[in-house]
Each structure stands twice: as C-alpha cells, then as structure tokens.
Amino acid sequence: MVGTVKTYRKVIALTGPLLPLLSFFARLPVAMSQFGSVLLVAETSGSLTTAGIVGGTLSAGQVVFGPVLGRLADRHGQRPVVLCAAAVNAVATAGLVAGALGGLATVPLAAIGAVTGASVPLIGPLARTRSVALAHRAQSDESVVSAVHSLEGTLDEISYVFGPALVGLAALVAHPTVALGGAATLVAVFGAAYALHPTAAVTAGSPARARGARGRARHPRVVHAVRGSLALQGAMFGACQAGIASLTAQLGVPGQAGVVYAMMGVVSAVTGLALGALPARFGLRMRWRAATGAALVLSTPLLFTDTLWPLYVVVTVLGAAYAPHLITAFALTERVVEPARLAESMAFAASSLVAGQAVALAVSGRLAEAYGPSGAFAVAVGAAALCLTLALVTTVPSARPEAAGHAVPAPRSASPSEAAEASAAADTAAAAADTAAAASGTAADTAAAASGTAAEPTAAAPDGTYAGR
C-alpha cells in the first residue's frame, strides 16, 4: 500500500496536482452530452424516436471525428486543437439546447447533434497521451507509466458514473436544459484550462514526423485486436444498460436502474486505481487475458438473474473486471503505437468503445423487448466471450518495438513561450514533489523528490511487462 501511494505521488509530481483535476472536469461533458441530449429532446419533442435519432447522430459524430481530432493533436499539438474543439462544442451544445426548446425539426436537430459529437474534445485519450509523454520525458520507470494508465482509467470511470448522475439530478430538480447548459460551460471553461496548462508544451506536435511515419508503417496487428476488444467492451456496457433497464422496469422499480449501473461504475473505478499496485511481473498479456476471462465468468450469472438484490450483487461484482480491461487496452495501445501517432490511436480506441456501446444498446434494447432482460444480458456474455478469444489468440509483444523505429521522436523546437511554459511545469512538478517528500519525513524521499522524476533504468521483461521507451 505504501509503495502504491509513493508511485501515485510520482505521477502527481510529473503532472502537477492541477492537471488531473482539470482533465477530470473537462471530460465530464463527454459523459453528459448523449444522455442529456436524449432527455432534452424527449421532453421537448415528446418523441422517443426523435430523441434516439439525435442521441445516435451525436455518438456517430464522436466515433467518426474523434480519431481526426487525435490526428490533428499529433500534428499540431494539443493546445490549439483542444481550444478550437472546446469552443465549437460549447457553441454546438448551446445550439442543440436552443433548437430543442424552439421545436426544431428532427433532421436539423440531428445535424446539430452530429456537430456536437464531432467536436467533443476527447480529453480522456489526450490526457493519457500527455501524462505518458511527461513520464517518458522524465525517464520514469514502468511502474510510474502503469500508474499513469491506472489513474487516467479511474478518472474516466468516475466521470462516466458522475456525468449521467448529474444529468439525471438536473433533470429531476430543474430541466434537462440545465444539464446540457452545464456541459457546455464545463467544456468551455475546463477544456480551455486543460489546453492552456503549461504541460501542453510536451505535446506540441511533430507535423513532419507524423506525416512521414504514417506513410512508412502500418499499425501492428495487436492495435486492431485491442480496438476490437474495446468495441466489445462497449457492447458489454450497452447490453448491461439495456438489460438492467429492462429488468428493473419488469420488477416495477425503473428508478433503480441508474443506481445499479452506478454501483458497477464505482467498483470499476476503485479496482482501476488499485491496479497500480500490481507488480511488474504481471505483464500486459497476462492482464488482458485475466480481465477478459473475469468479465466472462462474472457476467454469466446475469443470464439467471431475475430479482433486484441479486442484480445489485452480480452487476457490482462485474464492475471489478471492467476497469482492468480498459486500462490494459489503452496501455497496450501506448506500448506498440509510434509516439507521433499516439493521440490519434488513443482517440480511435476511445471511439471504438463508444461505437460498440451505441450499437449494442440499440440491438440489446430490441432483444430485451422480445425476450426479456436475459436477451440483452446474452449480448453482454457473448461480447465477453469474444473479448477473451481475442486476448487468447492475439500475439502481444513483450517489449516496446524500439528496434523497429518506434523510439520516442524528438519534439519540434519549442518557441520561447513554450520553453518558458515547460520550465514552469517542471518547477511546479518539483515543488509538488518537494512538498510530498517533506510530509513523508524521510531523507530518501526528499532526495527523490528534489530530483523531480529521476531517470530509472528499465528493461524489457520476458513475461510481457512494459519496457522503457
């Protein structure tokens, strides 16, 4: 436990205490927009069909254009891309609210929804990219890189729990307009703050290298397998949502659906944070197989669950398998993808998750209507089985492919202002590390903190663990 806390302290020393907070509030709108748009359009139009169409186009915009934003961030840096996307998204969200309140027809309302989804600044993938870049620049060991992925995965899970909860609370107390208005404000304020944080200098972009690398090499097969695994994970999410909603409605307690799903998210977030304590000998290949195997075993009881309290138990325990799979999938992506294409690849992985969830939610809803909750839950179990199959048949490299030209590229020359920002970020990290070391009262910690994040020797482990980039 003490070692885990010290590892996370190293992560905070790298990023500074403010960056994780900013990125958390900036990623909340992603979890709020789709649910909020469905509630708003359903209430203002009186049509669930129209609400579903608008929510669907919003998801489609995010799935299609998320990787495009990631590619632009790789080429031109996160700061200008996030600033532009946050501004467009805030305006588009406000336009969606105005259109819904004004009784706009389905087609133009869906078009606004598509723009809203397309402009979502995918802070989660970009924050992973930035934090990993900070860790590699400081030559941190792989325990710190692993903790970075665990922390980012936990922040994602918490946002996915609290985002819809905030939307539901706002709709209950006031009106869905309040929820979407809040999402627009959050993305404008915290998206801009994230973009302007001094650590943005480490992701300043490398246009020439990005274009050259994209023309020279294709992604390894494991990248596509991981994207498929994430799409199947999204299918599990969507199927569980449909099955939980169907069963709670069948039992006469539809209001319990959100609470049941939230419990799964809470357990998933806690498990994700604890994943940082796993020793390095538990490599990515082993983690991927263990997480997908656990998802299959723990989801199977859903097929036989037909009362409320067993539903709570099964779904809550199932949450323990989800975060480890998500964190491992993003860590695998980070390991094998060239640094000049990392933001695009992270965004593509996140879009795969969203796409799987949207498709499965639609399919599972129909199955639940035809065959009851077990019809939807069968989709979740089937997706878990396919996930495990992918993990078993996919070859996972045991080391980073540096020999193939995947070494970290030197970033483009920073401008004087960017150099000053990088220096300020380093000073902030050093100050945070000094403060943490003083609190521990040990000379060893003080020395480690005073050096910022000192370079530690790394090696490629034969069991599939991370190897230093």
Disulfide bonds with the S-S distance in Angstrom:
none
